[in-house]
Amino acid sequence: MISNEQLQNIKLVITDVDGVLTDGLLHYDANGEAFKSFHVRDGLGIRMLMENGVQVAVLSGRDSPILRKRIADLGIKLFFLGKLEKESACFELMKQAGVSPEETAFIGDDSVDLPAFAVCGLSFAVGDAMDYVQDCADYVLQRHGGQGAFREMSDMIMRAQGKSDAFATAQGFLKTVENMAQ
């Protein structure tokens, strides 16, 4: 279990993509990957974290024009794509963000994410992660990958940091949207 104090300390969230921001299915046509489905609530959770002082980084073992487009659309500046060795990548992302491991959370779903779990202060597994991955996580989310799991985690962090108005009240959300537009 994780404490409110641990969540309050989070300044960087590193997220896997396939199986976390997507449902993990890969859709191919004759030219390669044809499309990915991202949940709009996860995107809003990412933006709300960023607008409220928590940096977000993407770390994926795969790379694609589709993923690069989503990262650009969300305004994410920190990312490593096509990187299967996630331990050193996490340390590099922490360095770029200027944060310590204790100030970093990672959200993942499969074995490739276990080295990241080991070096980040908090680890979250999506609700449909493999059981042995869930066993290694500090917290197992209820929602599945591609179905709002990132948003569930982002709401937890923001609530612990006293910023739940950004998603739970009309005025708070309007202020967040105003900041996003600038």
PESUL-V179381 format. One record per run of one state. SS is the DSSP state (H for helix, E for strand, - for the rest). FROM is the first residue (numbers start at 1). TO is the last residue. Records with the same first field share a line. If there is no record, write none. Layout:
SS = FROM-TO, FROM-TO
This chain:
- = 1-3, 9-11, 16-26, 30-31, 36-39, 52-54, 61-64, 75-77, 82-85, 98-100, 109-110, 120-121, 126-130, 137-138, 141-148, 161-164, 169-169, 182-182
H = 4-8, 40-51, 65-74, 86-97, 101-103, 111-119, 131-136, 149-160, 165-168, 170-181
E = 12-15, 27-29, 32-35, 55-60, 78-81, 104-108, 122-125, 139-140
